[in-house]
Amino acid sequence: MSLERTLGGAERDFERFEPVVYGMSSAVAILSFEGPDRYSLVGGLGTRVTELAGALAEAGHSTDLFFVGDPTLSSLEERGPNLRYRRWCQWISAHHPANVYDGEAGKVNDLTASLPPFLLATLVAPAAQRGERVLVLAEEWQTAAATIALDRLLRTRGLRWAATILWNANNTYGFDDLDWPALRAAATITTVSKYMKFELALHGIEALVIPNGIPERLLAGPPAPLVHEWRRALDGRPLLVKVGRFDRDKRWMQAIDAVAELHAAGYGARLVVRGGRESYGEEVFDRARARGLRVGSVAASSAEPDELFARLAQSTDDVINLRAFLEPEMLYAMYAAADAVLANSGKEPFGLVGLEVMAAGGLAVCGATGEEYAEPFVNAIVCDTEDGRELAAYLRGATADAETSEAMRLAGRARAARSTWATVIEVLERKLPFIEETQRA
């Protein structure tokens, strides 16, 4: 039986009334390109949607997370009584095994064509029969066309009242190609920081700010034995850590220049790097060599931490390219063990890494854009420029003043405790009545 025949009679009944339903919906659909699979987890977006979905489910909301998933895994994975992972575009991903962004254009087209009818049939129409609304949270430019298509489909079926649709911008990627008038008509546009709010204003969009968060479990900190193993493996010199894609916006060159400045000043700091596969990484390492720093790499399986620690202990390099996938527990332990974690991006819409470092008990070094939680020399080090000398000066001060450094770590943990997903969901709940009013207009 066709979708139209299945829903047609019921939709005609729905058109007779539009119940006023305010507050948090019992059913939530999150639409995202990235997700929890290693295939899908490329940047902060995958972490964001995975943790947000889990927090919503824990709060009692029936939550479906749609993402471009690993083609070898089940298309539907039940993660508990309130949480389902729905892997999309798997037939395309099977021909593009590198990662979620391999074959991106075809996946965007497939998601746009196939996901709105599925949402209508499986979530929105059943909710409408109960007189309820579904909360749809769409993320980033890849879902914009699907968001517009969903809005049009629901209006055609007389069911637009049964969905509250938000489209969220985590970054400015893809902004130049979006149909802003259509997107603004289809959804309430949100973003993650005041910095991004002003970026959206340049496109004539007045966005609502709903910040990122962290899972409450991170506040317990990483296992102390793992933190000890990291410190033992890299003992004897100030330890700096930088994790992220090899991208110019991440200010990798500032990090390299700062390490070189520290060496020139007699501080034998070493930098442990966990980057991506981007070609810009070679430019970063070339810069390090040109500044007189020894560059090496350490590769090990994340399943064998003893092997990883042993190889790190044997390294005498100043810049260590860590070629190993780190499970969250290992990553957060590294953050806690380091003298500072360099999340010093020049353009950071939110900066989730900084909050994760704070929760782990580490000392976060941030840029000065979207990281509104970072208070300079109170709970973090904040760089205003891309000059390596600025970063080096602040790091010298932090390593020389253990008392102040520890005070910043403690203040960071306290700030992270006020930024859990439960707090973020409360912000969302308080804004929903206004959002629903505007979408009924």
RAQUIJO-V564049 format. One record per pair of residues at least 4 apart in sequence whose ideal C-beta (glycine too) atoms are under 6 Angstrom apart, sorted by the first residue. I is the first residue (numbers start at 1). GAP is how many residues later the second one is. If there is no record, write none. Layout:
BEGIN
I/GAP  I/GAP
END
This chain:
BEGIN
1/4  1/5  3/114  3/118  4/4  7/4  7/118  11/146  11/147  14/114  14/144  14/145  15/143  18/143  19/112  21/111  21/112  22/411  22/414  24/405  25/108  25/109  25/110  26/36  27/35  27/96  27/100  27/107  28/28  28/33  28/35  28/107  29/35  29/94  29/107  30/19  30/23  30/35  30/107  31/35  31/107  31/112  32/17  32/35  32/107  33/35  33/67  33/109  34/6  34/8  34/11  34/12  34/66  35/5  35/11  35/32  35/34  36/14  37/32  37/33  39/31  39/60  40/6  40/27  40/28  40/29  40/60  41/5  42/57  42/58  44/4  44/308  45/125  48/4  48/164  49/4  51/164  51/370  53/10  53/12  55/366  56/5  56/7  57/6  57/25  57/26  59/366  62/20  63/19  63/20  64/20  64/22  65/20  66/20  66/22  68/20  68/21  68/32  68/39  69/18  71/19  71/22  71/23  75/12  76/10  77/8  78/6  79/4  79/6  88/23  89/4  89/18  89/21  92/11  92/14  92/15  92/18  96/6  96/7  98/4  103/4  108/34  110/4  111/4  111/35  112/33  112/34  112/37  115/31  116/30  116/33  116/34  116/37  118/4  119/4  119/5  120/4  120/5  120/33  121/4  123/11  124/10  124/35  124/38  124/39  127/5  127/7  127/35  128/31  128/34  133/29  133/31  134/29  135/29  136/27  136/29  137/29  138/5  138/9  138/29  139/4  139/29  140/30  141/33  143/4  144/34  144/39  147/20  147/39  147/40  148/34  148/35  148/38  151/35  154/5  154/6  154/9  155/5  164/272  165/22  166/21  166/22  166/24  167/20  167/22  168/22  169/22  169/27  170/22  170/179  171/178  172/27  178/5  179/4  180/4  180/23  188/247  189/16  189/18  190/17  190/18  190/20  191/5  191/6  191/9  191/16  192/4  192/19  192/20  192/157  192/158  193/156  193/157  193/177  193/179  195/174  195/175  196/153  197/10  197/12  200/5  200/7  210/217  210/218  211/213  212/138  212/140  213/206  213/207  213/208  213/211  214/4  214/141  214/145  214/205  216/204  218/141  219/140  219/198  221/140  222/4  222/5  222/110  222/111  222/114  222/138  226/107  227/106  227/109  227/110  229/80  230/103  230/104  230/107  231/4  231/106  233/76  233/79  233/80  234/5  234/78  237/31  237/33  238/29  238/31  238/101  238/161  239/99  239/100  240/29  240/31  240/100  240/102  241/31  241/93  241/97  241/100  242/13  242/31  242/100  243/31  244/6  245/31  245/33  246/29  246/30  246/32  246/34  246/35  249/96  249/97  249/98  250/95  251/93  251/94  251/95  251/135  252/32  253/34  254/132  254/134  254/137  255/87  256/31  256/32  257/131  258/130  258/133  258/134  259/10  259/12  260/31  261/127  261/128  261/131  262/5  262/7  262/130  270/48  271/48  272/48  272/50  273/48  274/48  275/6  285/10  288/5  288/7  288/31  289/6  293/25  293/26  294/23  294/24  295/24  296/19  296/21  296/24  297/24  297/26  298/13  298/14  298/17  298/22  298/24  299/24  300/7  300/8  300/11  300/24  302/22  302/23  302/24  302/25  308/16  315/5  326/4  326/5  332/28  335/6  335/22  335/25  335/27  336/24  336/25  336/26  338/24  339/60  340/23  340/25  340/55  341/16  341/21  341/23  342/23  343/10  343/11  343/21  343/23  344/21  344/23  344/39  345/22  346/21  346/40  347/22  348/19  348/21  348/22  348/23  349/21  350/20  351/15  351/19  351/20  354/10  354/12  354/17  354/20  355/61  355/64  357/5  357/7  358/6  358/54  358/55  358/57  358/58  359/57  361/48  361/52  363/45  363/46  364/16  365/16  366/5  366/8  366/14  366/16  367/16  368/14  368/16  373/42  374/6  374/8  375/4  376/6  378/33  379/29  379/32  379/33  379/36  381/13  383/7  383/8  385/5  388/4  398/7  431/4  432/4
END
